[in-house]
């Protein structure tokens, strides 16, 4: 079922220059791997990678809980994780 969703996503995005993802709970986390209960509320890294490999520019809406955190550390962690999958990533965090 998970692979079928990813395949439909990639077919639907075929030819798109920009893809916007707005997952309910954000980008995949280790505690909710693909196929596990609750994982459907996340966009999975393999979905992001598939879109990226198709040449799509990606925009992801990611909200963090309202708690004190080091914005720079979040930026570095997100960029490092994404870079492992896609090689070159530009990530920007906007704090409201």
Long-range contacts (C-beta under 8 A, 24 or more apart in sequence): 1-35, 2-34, 2-35, 2-39, 2-44, 6-44, 6-46, 6-47, 6-50, 9-47, 9-50, 9-51, 10-47, 10-50, 10-51, 10-54, 13-51, 13-54, 13-56, 14-54, 16-56, 17-55, 17-56, 17-57, 18-56, 18-57, 18-58, 18-59, 19-51, 19-56, 19-57, 19-58, 19-59, 20-58, 20-59, 20-60, 20-61, 21-47, 21-48, 21-58, 21-59, 21-60, 21-61, 22-60, 22-61, 23-60, 23-61, 26-62, 26-63, 27-60, 27-62, 27-78, 45-81, 45-82, 45-85, 48-82, 48-85, 48-86, 49-85, 49-86, 52-85, 52-86, 71-95
